Amino acid sequence: MSKDLIKWSELSRKLSGSDNSIRKNKIPKKYKRKVNRLLWILDLWEHWANELETMDIIDGIISESDSEIMK
């Protein structure tokens, strides 16, 4: 899923200077470590974002039940 968040031509241009050296399905060995680190960071971000969304839903449910109790 993290690979879908990346604009590969821009990443390629930033790392290699060419917009077609690095692609989603072809990552040269020279850039593999940096790309893997980026993917790892994006996975962490995605996990964090989903966790916050879940917490917001739970907070909403708790707020609704508190409102019902107060009636």
Buried (B, 14 or more C-beta within 10 A) or exposed (E): EBEEEBEBBEBBBEBBEEBEBBEEEEBEEEBEEBBEEBBEEBEEEEEEEEEEEEEEEEEEEEEEEEEEEEE
